[in-house]
Each structure stands twice: as C-alpha cells, then as structure tokens.
Amino acid sequence: MQENTFPAAEKILSDIENVMKKDTNLQSFEIILEDDNENKSPVYHEENSLGLASWCVQPLYCYTYNRLIELRNNKLRREDPVMTSRWLLGAILLNPDVNTFWNMRRELVRNGRIDAIQELRFIKLVLYHKAKCFEAFSYRRWLIQFILIENLHVDNIESLLQEEINVAIISANRYANNYHAWSYRQHVVSMYEALISTNFHEFLISEWESSEKWCSLHVSDYSGLVYRQFLLKQLLIKSELIQSDDILSSEYVDERRKIIYEYINKYNNAQGCKDISYLDKESSCEFINTLHGNTNNQKSNVDYLQVLIALSYWIEDCILNEDLIKCYPGHEALWYHRRFLGHTLRCIKLSYSKYSCYKAESFESPYCIRLENSHQRSSDNDSRNLLEIAFKNHNIDVIEFSKQQGSYQSDIADKFIKFLGISHIEF
C-alpha cells in the first residue's frame, strides 16, 4: 500500500467526524488493538467513548499527513476547508505533536471554518489520548483566549474555566508528573483571578482543598506539589482578598487559630522552651506579632485577622507534609516540598518584619532573604520567632523518624539537613 493511497481513509475520517458531531459529550479516545477486518468499521462509539482499531492507524495517519503537507505546499490550493478540517482531525487525533497541524487548525478557527466551542471538545479527546502533549495545551490556551476576546456565546465564564480545571485534572491523572497539565491549571487560576476577582479567594480555597486530596494520593508526583506551592503563595500574598463573612466568621477564625497554636505548641515542652499557653488568649495582632517575634509593632493599615488566616495555610501544609512523610517513607518529592516550606518560612519572616503582612516581592528574592537573615541569627530561642522554633522542632521529629526507616530514607533526611545548613535554617 502506498503511503498516500488508502481507499478507506475518507470513510473512516467521515465516521469519526460524524461521531463527534452526534455525541457532544464525548469523554475519551483510545486505540483498540484489533486485526484487520474488511467487513467491519474500525471506528467504535460506545458510552461517550470513541475508539479506533489499531490496524488502520498507520495508513490513516500517512494518508492525512501527506494530504496536509501537499496542501501546505500549495499543491492543493482550492481544497475545501471542510476536507482540510477532516484531515487535520485525523492527523492530530493520531499524532498531536506536529505543531504545523495545530497552526493550520488555528487558521480555520480564525476564519470561522471551525466552531471554537466544539474545538474545545475535540482537544479534550486529544488530551485524553495524549495527556502530556504540550502542543495541545498551548493550542487550548490560545483557544480560550480567542473565545473570551471574541465573546463567542459564553454565558458563564466560571463554568468555562471550571471545565478547564477538569481537563487539567484528567490529564494529570492519566500521566504522572504531568508538568504541562499542572502549568495549564496554574494559567486557569490566573485567568480566574483576572476575570472573576470577586470570588477568587473562595476559588483558591476550593483548589487548595482539592490539591490536598490529590497530593495525598500521588505522593511521588512533584508536579502536583509544585501546583500546591503556587496556591500557597497565592493564599499568603493575596490575604487582603479575604472578605467573605463565612471565612471571617468567629468559628472559622478560631479553627485556623487552633491549627497554628497546636503546631507551635506540639513539641514546645519536649524541647524545653518557654510556656506559650498565654498566646491562646491574645488578640489577633498580639498573636501574630508574637509568632513572628515582632513585639509592639502594630500598623493601622494591616488586617491581622487576614494575616492569621493566611499563615494558617502554611502551617496546614507543614502538617500535611509531615504526615505524608511518616505514612509513605522513601518518597523524595515530599522532602523537596519540605525544602520549599522551609524557604517560604524565611520569606514569611522577611516580609512580616518589613510590612507586618506578606508581600509578593518578599517571595521573589531568595538570595536577598539569605543574606539579610544570615546576619540575624542568635543562639538563644528567645531571639528567634516562634515559627522558626516550631519548624525546627518538627524537623527534628520527622528526621529522627526517617533515620529509623532504613538507609534510603536516612540518606534523604541527610540531604534535607544539608539543605537546612546551606539555607541558614536552624536545625
């Protein structure tokens, strides 16, 4: 069979196209291992799933590839856009890594030859089959911007962006350490902030809770942890967005304050530190100032209740990280995440000492943080803030536990100790 001649190609492409038009709720696409059967269609459609028999993949792709290259080289100048769209559908579905084909599809979308909303459904199928395809994510990012700019019958932007989150989740579940999926999810969060700023903090909280569940089930997936790091930074530096009555209610504030207090106090007596039970009765301003080691430093333009809630998320993540390390020994990704938590503590300390809250610029200059804080060390506990002391005590506990879990876990703990020394974090 010649590579550019496959008699059944157009019929197969037409069947695939018809299935996609007929079923607007297609969820998956798979290649089905099957021998050649001339009396049976290689296209399968069942329960919102599309399948293609493996015997026709190679000849079908060669057919569509050659047709599209001829078209690109202007050998088929008068070709019908409908045919071009059909060839692109087959070529991209089977091999989405060819950027030229995505660019050709962009031209058809711009010219109105392909419906942009339907195109989102098509890319969802592509990402189900090839979950780590950078070109597909890049094209989808462009397509969302095109839809929003052109205002193409989008009644509910929030639902549109939530669907993008779902696509990223499916891709991350289907391919481990899927950096492109998590990067795209970060992009969607940034779009949400720009387009629906009034509900952004509530959206961050829902993403934070969702990421906790996901990371607890995928403890070796560092890409998922990087997304959680992104969310934590957002929760810290965007604390001024906390306006909801539910979040600022006394019950919720007491819950977040309890998380902080129990973390600070857990190993306090065991390490011979001073009694801090008085903290539980202090105001939010006094409570936060004492934690950071800043006494008599109250600023009228700072909402200390918002700072308290923001800080509780860092502590919540520290607790989760320790629990996962103890439940699943030997996963280096968790220790790398703990390094991030240590670095974030330094950022928290520097930012609060300057602004009495957390500013983005303090989280973007690790070298300056290291230099500035390396001159502020002291041997006695009273000169260090309670957050540093608590993080040190919890590090001692998790490292001692890891040393008893075998040589590999012990080696990982030793690397973490070395990191603490390089970063001038007390141990």
C-alpha positions in Angstrom: 0.0 0.0 0.0 1.4 3.4 -0.9 1.6 5.9 1.9 -0.7 8.5 0.1 -3.3 6.0 -1.0 -5.7 4.4 1.5 -9.2 3.8 -0.1 -11.0 3.6 3.3 -9.4 6.7 4.7 -12.1 9.2 3.8 -14.8 6.9 5.0 -13.0 6.4 8.4 -12.5 10.1 8.8 -16.1 10.8 8.0 -17.2 8.2 10.6 -15.0 9.8 13.2 -16.3 13.3 12.4 -19.9 12.1 12.5 -19.5 10.5 15.9 -18.0 13.8 17.2 -20.9 15.8 15.8 -23.5 13.3 17.1 -22.1 12.9 20.6 -21.3 16.3 22.1 -20.4 14.7 25.4 -17.5 12.5 24.3 -15.1 11.9 27.1 -12.4 9.7 25.8 -10.5 8.4 22.8 -8.4 5.2 22.7 -6.6 3.0 20.1 -8.1 -0.5 20.2 -5.8 -3.5 19.4 -7.5 -5.3 16.6 -6.6 -7.2 13.4 -7.7 -6.0 10.0 -11.4 -6.8 9.4 -12.6 -5.5 6.0 -16.2 -6.3 6.8 -16.3 -4.1 10.0 -15.8 -0.4 10.6 -12.7 0.4 12.6 -14.5 3.3 14.4 -16.1 2.4 17.7 -18.5 4.6 19.7 -20.0 3.5 23.0 -20.9 5.3 26.3 -19.4 8.6 25.3 -16.2 7.0 24.3 -14.5 6.9 20.8 -12.3 4.1 19.7 -10.2 3.3 16.6 -8.9 -0.1 15.6 -5.1 -0.3 15.6 -4.8 -1.8 12.1 -5.8 1.4 10.4 -3.8 3.9 12.5 -0.6 3.8 10.4 -2.2 4.0 6.9 -4.7 6.6 8.0 -2.1 8.8 9.5 0.1 8.6 6.5 -2.8 9.5 4.3 -3.8 12.6 6.3 -0.2 13.6 6.8 0.6 13.5 3.0 -2.6 15.3 2.1 -1.9 18.1 4.6 1.7 18.6 3.6 0.6 18.8 -0.1 -1.9 21.4 1.0 0.7 23.3 3.0 3.0 23.3 0.0 0.2 24.9 -2.1 -0.3 21.8 -4.3 -4.0 21.7 -3.4 -4.8 25.4 -3.4 -8.5 25.0 -4.0 -9.2 22.3 -1.4 -12.4 22.6 0.5 -11.9 23.8 4.1 -14.3 21.0 5.2 -11.9 18.4 3.8 -8.9 20.2 5.4 -10.6 20.2 8.8 -11.3 16.5 8.4 -7.7 15.6 7.5 -6.5 17.7 10.5 -8.9 16.0 12.8 -7.5 12.6 11.8 -3.8 13.6 11.8 -4.0 15.5 15.2 -6.1 12.8 16.9 -3.4 10.2 16.0 -0.3 12.3 16.4 -0.9 15.7 18.2 2.9 16.5 18.4 3.1 18.2 15.0 2.9 21.9 15.6 2.3 22.7 11.9 -1.1 21.0 12.0 -2.2 22.9 15.1 -1.3 26.2 13.3 -3.4 25.1 10.3 -6.3 24.5 12.6 -5.8 27.9 14.2 -6.3 29.5 10.7 -9.5 27.6 10.3 -10.8 28.8 13.7 -9.9 32.4 13.0 -11.7 32.2 9.6 -14.8 30.8 11.2 -14.5 27.5 9.5 -14.4 25.6 12.8 -16.6 26.4 15.8 -14.4 27.3 18.7 -16.6 25.8 21.4 -16.8 22.5 19.5 -13.0 22.7 19.2 -12.6 22.6 23.0 -14.4 19.2 22.9 -12.0 17.9 20.3 -8.9 19.0 22.2 -10.3 17.3 25.3 -10.3 14.0 23.4 -6.7 14.6 22.2 -5.5 15.3 25.7 -7.3 12.1 27.0 -5.3 10.1 24.5 -2.0 12.1 24.8 -2.2 13.6 28.2 1.2 15.2 28.2 1.0 16.9 24.8 2.5 20.4 25.1 1.1 21.5 21.7 -2.4 20.6 22.7 -2.2 22.6 25.9 -0.7 25.5 24.1 -3.4 25.5 21.5 -6.1 25.2 24.1 -4.7 28.2 26.0 -4.8 30.2 22.8 -8.3 28.9 22.0 -9.7 30.0 25.4 -8.3 33.5 24.9 -9.8 33.6 21.4 -13.2 32.6 22.8 -13.1 35.3 25.5 -11.8 38.0 23.2 -14.3 37.3 20.5 -17.1 36.8 23.1 -18.3 33.7 21.4 -21.6 32.9 23.2 -20.0 32.2 26.6 -22.8 32.7 29.1 -21.0 31.5 32.1 -17.2 32.2 32.3 -16.9 30.5 35.6 -18.3 27.2 34.2 -15.9 27.6 31.2 -12.9 27.9 33.5 -14.1 25.1 35.7 -14.2 22.8 32.7 -10.6 23.8 32.0 -9.7 22.7 35.6 -11.4 19.4 34.9 -9.4 18.9 31.7 -6.2 19.5 33.6 -7.2 17.1 36.4 -8.0 14.3 33.9 -4.6 14.8 32.1 -2.7 14.8 35.5 -4.5 11.6 36.5 -3.6 9.9 33.2 0.1 10.8 33.1 2.3 11.0 36.2 4.4 14.2 36.8 2.5 15.9 34.0 4.1 19.3 34.2 2.1 20.7 31.2 -1.2 19.8 32.9 -0.3 21.5 36.1 1.2 24.5 34.4 -2.1 24.9 32.4 -4.1 24.6 35.6 -2.0 27.5 37.1 -2.8 29.5 34.0 -6.5 28.9 34.5 -6.2 30.1 38.1 -4.6 33.3 36.9 -7.3 33.8 34.4 -9.9 33.2 37.1 -8.3 36.0 39.2 -8.4 38.4 36.2 -11.9 37.6 35.1 -13.8 36.8 38.3 -11.9 38.6 41.1 -14.8 38.8 43.5 -14.9 35.0 44.1 -11.2 34.4 43.7 -10.4 33.6 47.3 -13.2 31.1 47.6 -11.9 29.5 44.4 -8.4 29.4 45.8 -9.7 27.6 48.9 -11.5 25.0 46.8 -8.4 24.4 44.7 -6.3 24.2 47.9 -8.6 21.5 49.4 -8.7 19.6 46.1 -4.9 19.7 45.8 -4.6 18.3 49.3 -6.6 15.2 48.4 -4.8 14.8 45.1 -1.3 15.1 46.6 -2.2 12.7 49.4 -3.0 10.0 46.7 0.1 10.8 44.5 2.9 11.3 46.9 5.7 10.9 44.3 4.2 13.4 41.8 6.3 16.6 42.4 4.4 18.4 39.6 1.3 18.3 41.7 3.2 19.6 44.7 4.5 22.5 42.6 0.9 23.4 41.9 0.2 23.3 45.7 3.2 25.6 46.2 1.8 28.0 43.7 -1.6 28.0 45.6 0.2 28.5 48.9 2.0 31.6 47.6 -1.3 33.0 46.3 -3.0 32.4 49.7 -0.2 34.2 51.5 0.2 37.2 49.3 -3.5 37.7 48.4 -4.7 37.6 52.0 -6.3 41.1 51.5 -8.9 39.3 49.3 -10.4 37.5 52.3 -13.7 39.3 52.6 -16.3 36.6 52.8 -18.3 36.6 56.0 -18.1 32.8 56.1 -14.2 32.9 56.1 -14.1 35.8 58.6 -16.6 34.2 60.9 -15.6 33.7 64.5 -15.9 29.9 64.1 -13.6 29.7 61.1 -11.1 32.1 62.6 -11.0 30.1 65.8 -10.4 26.9 63.7 -7.5 28.5 61.8 -6.0 29.9 65.1 -6.2 26.5 66.7 -4.2 24.9 63.8 -1.5 27.5 64.4 -1.4 27.2 68.1 -1.3 23.4 68.2 1.5 23.3 65.6 3.5 25.8 67.6 2.9 24.1 70.9 3.2 20.4 69.9 6.9 19.9 70.7 7.3 23.0 72.8 7.5 21.4 76.2 9.5 18.5 75.0 12.2 20.8 73.7 12.4 22.8 76.9 11.0 26.0 75.5 9.1 28.6 77.5 5.4 28.2 78.1 3.3 29.8 75.4 -0.2 29.0 76.7 -0.8 32.7 77.1 -0.9 33.0 73.3 -4.3 31.4 73.1 -5.9 34.4 74.8 -4.2 37.2 72.9 -5.7 39.4 70.2 -5.0 38.6 66.6 -2.4 41.4 66.4 -0.6 40.3 69.5 -0.8 36.7 68.5 0.7 37.2 65.0 3.3 39.6 66.3 4.5 37.1 68.9 4.7 34.3 66.4 6.9 36.5 64.2 9.0 37.9 67.1 7.8 41.4 66.4 6.7 43.0 69.7 4.8 46.3 69.9 4.6 46.5 66.1 1.0 47.3 65.2 0.1 49.0 61.9 -3.3 50.5 61.4 -3.4 49.6 57.7 -2.9 45.9 58.3 -5.8 43.4 58.9 -4.2 41.0 61.3 -7.1 38.6 61.1 -6.4 38.2 57.4 -2.7 37.6 58.1 -3.6 35.0 60.7 -5.8 33.1 58.2 -3.1 33.3 55.5 -0.4 32.0 57.9 -2.6 29.0 58.9 -2.4 27.6 55.3 1.4 27.4 55.5 1.2 25.6 58.8 -1.6 23.3 57.4 0.7 22.3 54.6 3.6 21.7 57.0 1.4 19.3 59.0 0.2 17.5 55.8 3.8 17.1 54.6 4.9 15.6 57.9 2.0 13.2 57.9 2.7 12.0 54.4 6.5 11.6 55.0 5.6 9.3 58.0 2.9 7.4 56.2 4.8 6.9 52.9 8.6 6.7 53.7 11.0 6.9 50.9 9.3 9.5 48.6 11.8 12.2 47.8 9.2 14.5 46.3 7.8 15.1 49.8 11.2 16.1 51.1 11.7 18.5 48.2 8.4 20.1 49.1 9.6 20.4 52.7 12.5 22.4 51.4 10.0 24.8 49.8 8.2 25.1 53.1 11.5 26.0 54.8 12.3 28.6 52.2 8.8 30.0 52.5 9.2 30.4 56.2 12.2 32.7 55.5 10.1 34.7 53.1 7.3 35.0 55.7 9.7 36.2 58.3 11.3 38.8 56.0 8.0 40.1 54.7 6.4 40.4 58.1 9.4 42.2 59.5 9.1 44.9 56.8 5.4 45.2 56.2 3.6 43.4 59.0 1.9 41.3 56.3 3.0 39.1 53.3 4.0 40.9 50.1 4.8 39.2 46.7 8.2 40.8 46.4 9.5 39.1 49.5 8.7 35.7 47.9 10.7 36.5 44.7 14.2 37.2 46.1 15.7 34.1 47.8 19.2 35.4 47.6 18.4 38.7 49.4 16.5 36.7 52.0 19.5 34.5 52.7 21.9 37.5 53.0 19.6 39.6 55.2 18.6 36.8 57.6 22.0 35.2 57.9 23.1 38.2 60.0 20.1 37.9 62.3 20.8 34.5 63.9 21.2 34.1 67.6 21.9 31.1 69.8 19.0 31.5 72.2 15.5 30.6 71.5 14.0 33.9 72.7 15.7 35.9 69.9 14.1 33.7 67.2 10.4 33.8 66.4 8.1 31.0 67.4 7.5 29.9 63.9 11.2 29.1 63.3 11.4 27.3 66.7 8.3 25.3 65.9 9.6 24.4 62.4 12.9 23.3 63.9 11.2 21.1 66.5 9.0 19.5 63.9 12.1 18.9 61.6 13.8 17.2 64.5 10.9 14.8 64.9 10.4 14.0 61.2 14.2 13.5 60.7 14.5 11.2 63.7 11.6 9.2 62.4 13.2 8.9 59.0 16.5 7.8 60.4 14.8 4.7 61.7 13.2 3.8 58.3 16.2 2.4 56.5 19.3 3.7 54.7 17.4 5.2 51.7 15.1 7.3 53.9 18.1 8.2 56.1 20.0 9.4 53.1 17.1 11.6 52.0 16.9 13.1 55.6 20.7 13.8 55.5 20.2 15.7 52.2 17.5 17.7 53.9 19.8 18.5 56.8 22.4 19.7 54.4 19.8 21.9 52.7 18.9 23.5 56.0 22.5 24.4 56.6 23.0 25.9 53.2 19.8 27.9 53.6 20.7 29.1 57.1 17.7 27.5 58.6 18.1 26.4 62.2 18.3 22.7 63.0 
